[in-house]
Amino acid sequence: MSDQQIALNQKNAWLELFQAVTDKSFELSIEYVCKLHSIAAKEEALEWCVFRKGKVYISGTDYEPPEHTRLESIFQAMIAEVEKY
């Protein structure tokens, strides 16, 4: 995948998000995040609309992302926290 296509996918995902906010259809949900991911990662990701299924590393840092088995519960906790406000 070219850098140009990656940039276009990112642009299209942002446009989708801005449109959803503008027309008041935005909702913070796994389903909507999956929709954005399917646009941003078009032709790039191995799978769309799923949390990753394995361990990942970020080179150049000691930071370790959470285990893949915890991602959905972390996301749900984030939504619950946001909904308090």
N, C-alpha and C positions, 0 to 999 in steps of 0.2 A: 504494500500500500504506500502510495506516495505521500510526502509531507503535505502536498497541496490537497489531496483528498481528505487527509486527517483534519486539516484546517477548515475545509468546507463542511465536513461533518460536525465539527464543533460549532461553527457558525449556525448551521441549521438547527442544532439542538438549542442554542441560545435563542434563536428566533422563535422556536416553538415555545420555550419558556416565557419569553416576553409576551407572546400572543396570548398564552393562557392567563398570565397575570392581567393583561389589558382587558380581556373579555370576561374576567372573573371566573374562569373555569379551572384555575389552578387548584389542586388539592395535594397536600403532602401525604403521599401514600406509596406503598411499594409498587403499585400498578403504574403510577405516574412516573416514578423514578425509572422503572423498566422502559416506559415509552421513551423517555429522554435518552436512556442508554442505548436503545435500539437505533436511535438517530445518530448519536455521537459515535457509536462503535460500529456503524454500518460497514460491512465487509472487512472489519478488523478483528472484532472479538470472536473467540471460538464459540461462545454461547451468548445469547441475549436473554434478558429478563430473568436472570438467576444470579444469586450471589455466588461468588467464586467457590470452587469446591476443593481448593488445596491451599497450601502454605505459599506465601509470596515473600519476597525479600526486596528491600530498597537499597540499592548499592550506594555506597558512600555515607551510610549512616548506621548507627547501632539500633535505630528504631525497628521494632518488630510489630507489624500490623496484627490485629487480633486474629485468633484462630477462626478459620472459615465456619466452624460449627456454631460460633457465637454471633455471626453477622446479622442474622434476622432478628434475634432478640435485642441486639444493640440498636438496630434500626427502630424497632418497635418502642424501645425505651426512649429514644430520641423524639419520636412522634409524641409519646405521652408527655414528655417534658415540655415540648413546644405548645401542646394543647392546654397547658396550665395558664398560658398567657393569652 
